[in-house]
Amino acid sequence: MPEGFSEYVEPHPLIDQLREAYLKEGILGPSSAVDAWHIASATVGGADMIVSWNFKHIVHYEKIQGFHGVNVLHGFPAIPIYSPLEVI
């Protein structure tokens, strides 16, 4: 990935709390906890958007709506989620 198109997010307890909320609400199952952590990290870290090839767990209309709902309930914005083809 070109420099400046990604960023490092420091570990923070809010990331784990948000990840657990995604799992508790059934947006993702326990076997997808890493995907939930990815979304939570980007959200808590203030990313402008998430770009992913993961159409099963991340770039999926129903999942995106779930992530947005949980984010708003926890005081975070609804972070845009796209496939790479949508941003190039």
C-alpha positions, 0 to 999 in steps of 0.5 A, a space after each residue: 500500500 502506498 505511504 500515507 494510505 494507512 495508519 497505525 492505531 495504538 491499542 485502546 480499551 475502547 477498541 475491545 469494547 466496540 469489538 465485543 459490542 459487534 460480536 454481542 449484537 451478532 453482526 459477526 460471529 466469534 470466529 470473525 473476532 479479528 474482523 470485528 477488531 479491524 472495524 473497531 480499530 479503524 473506528 476508534 482510531 478515527 479512520 476516514 474509511 475502511 477499504 477491504 476485499 472481505 465481502 463476507 464479513 466487512 464489505 457486506 450491506 447488512 454487516 455495514 448497517 450493523 457496524 454503523 448502528 453499534 458505532 452510533 450507539 457507542 458515540 462513534 461515527 458511521 465509518 464508510 466501508 468500501 471495496 477497493 474497486 469503489 475507491 480507485 
